[in-house]
Amino acid sequence: MAARQYYDPNGFTTCDKGFSFKIKAQYYRGFTLSILRELNVEIDGEEIPRDDVSITVNGETFTMEEARTVVDSDYRWEFGEFAKVNVKKEGGLKAGNHHLKVFQKIAPSYMPFPVEATCETDFSI
């Protein structure tokens, strides 16, 4: 059985101010960004501070704190769609192989507990 594709294999980019990647939400349906509690990024073993991570959905970018206030249905992270995660990292990523680990925590109001998922991948720039 093939593994579910969490990351867009063509969605990894880098620049001198950081890097970005595209990832799918680990939930069974789409949701407004207000229920996204955590999107922790680790690259090559280095944990990225929360303030250096933002998410782009439907062409609009939000910090993680801003995302908690987004209830507008125009900015839903739909099931099966990739969202772009932007990471500030001075110098970006060097050419070569990298390991990415992302922890997602989603807290739907109708669930008695948050939904958590960790997704990892290796990629080259």
Protein Blocks (a to p, Z undefined) as FASTA:
>chain_A
ZZddfbafklcccdfkbccdddddddfbdcdfklmmbdcddeehiacdfklpccdeehia
cdfklmmmmmbfklcccehiacddddddehiaaedddddddddddddfkbcbdcdddddd
dddZZ
